[in-house]
């Protein structure tokens, strides 16, 4: 099973991608998490990516494309993969098609998750992460028992720079300009579907499973 899970920032791709990948026993490849790891390790790739991520803009295509090809051809991806956050524009989608064809692969599902801008801003602006163990909380949906302190390890919680409201609004505008055209690129393919991501985690998950059965 090879899946592209797409949609704007805050729509729930990471949460639902984790769940789907676990059930389907495939690899969840989240480009955002991979890039943030490179930034934290201060690698050459991380240094190139950091300025773009801090500003809420996309990392250059050639950097991300090379990283994706390396991951999907590793032994752990032999049973399939779920791409979360890639492709983000038509150029990347074209490169993905070429890459998959070169490795004799194809896509089983291309799923676009959708939600209103107000909901996306609310979800993103409320996110908090533990600086020690990386566990995530949300001010409204899953707050910590003690404000600013991780329930799991007692570490200090922080908000990612790109989850500030001004950066979020910019990220959503960048998405509309660069990623939304992917709808036209994929919309006439049998593997394509759209899913309403406005609802609880379980409601959205059930819609995703149902959409991929059709």
PLY file of the C-alpha trace (Angstrom):
ply
format ascii 1.0
element vertex 214
property float x
property float y
property float z
element edge 213
property int vertex1
property int vertex2
end_header
0.00 0.00 0.00
1.45 3.35 -1.07
-0.42 6.46 0.03
-0.05 10.23 -0.32
-1.81 12.06 2.52
-2.09 15.75 1.73
-3.75 18.86 3.09
-3.01 22.20 4.76
-0.96 22.63 7.95
-2.97 21.62 11.03
-5.45 19.42 9.16
-4.32 16.31 11.06
-2.05 14.55 8.57
0.48 13.56 11.23
-2.05 12.16 13.69
-4.04 10.25 11.10
-0.90 9.18 9.24
0.48 7.55 12.37
-2.74 5.65 12.92
-3.16 4.52 9.31
0.46 3.44 8.98
0.25 1.37 12.16
-2.93 -0.40 11.06
-1.67 -1.00 7.51
1.84 -1.95 8.73
3.55 0.50 6.40
6.12 3.24 6.99
4.89 6.73 7.88
7.22 9.21 6.16
6.56 12.70 7.52
8.83 15.22 5.81
8.29 17.84 8.51
9.51 15.49 11.25
12.48 14.41 9.15
13.50 18.00 8.50
13.09 19.02 12.15
15.37 16.14 13.13
17.99 17.43 10.71
17.63 20.91 12.23
18.02 19.60 15.78
21.13 17.66 14.76
22.49 20.75 12.96
23.32 18.82 9.82
24.07 20.56 6.52
20.53 19.80 5.39
19.17 21.10 8.68
21.00 24.39 8.38
19.66 24.86 4.84
16.13 24.01 5.95
15.97 26.03 9.19
15.64 29.49 7.65
12.75 28.36 5.45
10.96 26.54 8.28
11.28 29.49 10.67
9.75 31.77 8.06
6.91 29.36 7.30
8.06 28.79 3.71
8.83 25.49 1.99
12.24 23.86 1.94
13.71 23.75 -1.63
12.37 20.91 -3.77
15.70 19.26 -4.56
16.49 18.81 -0.87
13.17 17.16 -0.03
12.99 15.01 -3.18
16.37 13.41 -2.56
15.46 12.70 1.04
12.16 11.04 0.05
13.75 8.78 -2.55
16.26 7.57 0.00
13.49 6.65 2.45
11.06 4.89 0.09
13.80 2.62 -1.25
14.96 1.40 2.16
14.09 -2.18 3.23
11.69 -0.91 5.92
9.46 0.49 3.16
9.17 -2.76 1.21
5.55 -3.28 2.39
4.58 0.25 1.46
4.63 3.79 2.82
2.47 6.78 3.66
3.84 10.14 2.51
2.80 12.97 4.85
3.67 16.48 3.67
5.01 15.41 0.28
4.48 16.31 -2.49
3.75 19.95 -1.68
3.66 21.35 -5.19
3.25 20.17 -8.78
7.00 20.03 -9.38
7.40 17.63 -6.46
4.42 15.58 -7.66
5.98 15.22 -11.11
9.28 14.20 -9.51
7.45 11.67 -7.34
5.80 10.13 -10.41
9.18 9.82 -12.12
10.75 8.40 -8.98
8.02 5.79 -8.49
8.11 4.79 -12.15
11.89 4.38 -11.97
11.49 2.01 -9.01
8.49 0.20 -10.57
6.05 1.55 -7.98
2.66 3.27 -8.10
0.28 5.09 -5.77
-2.77 3.27 -4.38
-4.37 6.35 -2.79
-3.96 10.14 -2.95
-6.02 11.59 -0.11
-6.64 15.31 0.42
-7.80 16.28 3.92
-9.74 19.55 4.16
-10.84 21.90 6.96
-11.73 25.58 7.41
-8.95 28.13 7.95
-10.34 29.15 11.36
-10.17 25.56 12.59
-6.65 25.10 11.25
-5.39 28.24 13.03
-7.03 27.11 16.27
-5.43 23.66 16.06
-1.94 24.91 15.25
-1.80 27.88 17.62
-2.73 25.65 20.56
-0.03 23.02 20.04
2.70 22.56 22.66
5.66 20.16 22.70
7.83 18.83 25.49
11.41 19.99 25.12
12.67 16.85 26.85
10.72 13.91 25.41
8.94 15.50 22.43
5.42 14.51 23.52
2.68 16.81 22.23
-0.19 18.57 24.00
-2.88 21.05 22.99
-4.18 23.95 25.06
-7.81 23.13 24.24
-8.03 19.47 23.16
-5.41 17.73 25.31
-3.91 20.13 27.89
-1.27 19.00 30.40
-2.36 18.45 33.99
-0.02 21.25 35.08
0.35 24.27 32.81
3.66 24.32 30.97
4.81 20.94 32.32
4.86 17.59 30.51
2.67 14.88 32.09
5.06 12.15 30.97
8.48 13.36 32.04
8.06 16.71 33.78
9.88 18.55 31.01
9.10 22.13 30.02
6.57 22.65 27.24
7.18 25.06 24.38
5.48 26.28 21.23
7.17 25.79 17.87
8.17 29.02 16.17
6.09 28.12 13.11
2.99 27.62 15.29
2.73 31.33 16.12
-0.50 32.75 14.71
1.18 35.20 12.30
3.38 32.43 10.89
0.39 30.05 10.69
-1.61 32.47 8.55
1.41 32.88 6.26
1.86 29.09 6.05
-1.78 28.69 5.02
-1.40 31.32 2.31
1.74 29.59 1.02
-0.22 26.33 0.98
-2.99 27.87 -1.11
-0.50 29.29 -3.60
1.80 26.29 -3.95
0.03 23.14 -2.74
-3.61 23.68 -3.69
-2.79 23.29 -7.45
-2.06 19.64 -6.62
-5.83 19.18 -6.56
-5.88 19.78 -10.30
-2.85 17.54 -10.83
-4.34 14.54 -9.03
-8.11 15.08 -9.23
-8.72 13.02 -12.38
-6.91 9.94 -11.08
-8.86 6.92 -9.79
-6.67 6.90 -6.66
-7.74 10.45 -5.69
-10.26 11.33 -2.98
-11.11 14.22 -0.62
-11.94 13.84 3.07
-13.56 16.34 5.46
-11.18 16.68 8.41
-13.51 18.82 10.55
-14.45 16.49 13.40
-13.04 14.36 16.17
-9.97 12.22 15.63
-12.07 9.06 15.40
-14.63 10.62 13.05
-11.92 11.75 10.64
-10.17 8.38 10.83
-13.39 6.55 9.94
-13.90 8.89 6.96
-10.35 8.19 5.77
-10.78 4.42 6.01
-14.13 4.60 4.21
-12.72 6.82 1.45
-9.86 4.40 0.78
-12.26 1.46 0.53
-14.28 3.07 -2.28
0 1
1 2
2 3
3 4
4 5
5 6
6 7
7 8
8 9
9 10
10 11
11 12
12 13
13 14
14 15
15 16
16 17
17 18
18 19
19 20
20 21
21 22
22 23
23 24
24 25
25 26
26 27
27 28
28 29
29 30
30 31
31 32
32 33
33 34
34 35
35 36
36 37
37 38
38 39
39 40
40 41
41 42
42 43
43 44
44 45
45 46
46 47
47 48
48 49
49 50
50 51
51 52
52 53
53 54
54 55
55 56
56 57
57 58
58 59
59 60
60 61
61 62
62 63
63 64
64 65
65 66
66 67
67 68
68 69
69 70
70 71
71 72
72 73
73 74
74 75
75 76
76 77
77 78
78 79
79 80
80 81
81 82
82 83
83 84
84 85
85 86
86 87
87 88
88 89
89 90
90 91
91 92
92 93
93 94
94 95
95 96
96 97
97 98
98 99
99 100
100 101
101 102
102 103
103 104
104 105
105 106
106 107
107 108
108 109
109 110
110 111
111 112
112 113
113 114
114 115
115 116
116 117
117 118
118 119
119 120
120 121
121 122
122 123
123 124
124 125
125 126
126 127
127 128
128 129
129 130
130 131
131 132
132 133
133 134
134 135
135 136
136 137
137 138
138 139
139 140
140 141
141 142
142 143
143 144
144 145
145 146
146 147
147 148
148 149
149 150
150 151
151 152
152 153
153 154
154 155
155 156
156 157
157 158
158 159
159 160
160 161
161 162
162 163
163 164
164 165
165 166
166 167
167 168
168 169
169 170
170 171
171 172
172 173
173 174
174 175
175 176
176 177
177 178
178 179
179 180
180 181
181 182
182 183
183 184
184 185
185 186
186 187
187 188
188 189
189 190
190 191
191 192
192 193
193 194
194 195
195 196
196 197
197 198
198 199
199 200
200 201
201 202
202 203
203 204
204 205
205 206
206 207
207 208
208 209
209 210
210 211
211 212
212 213
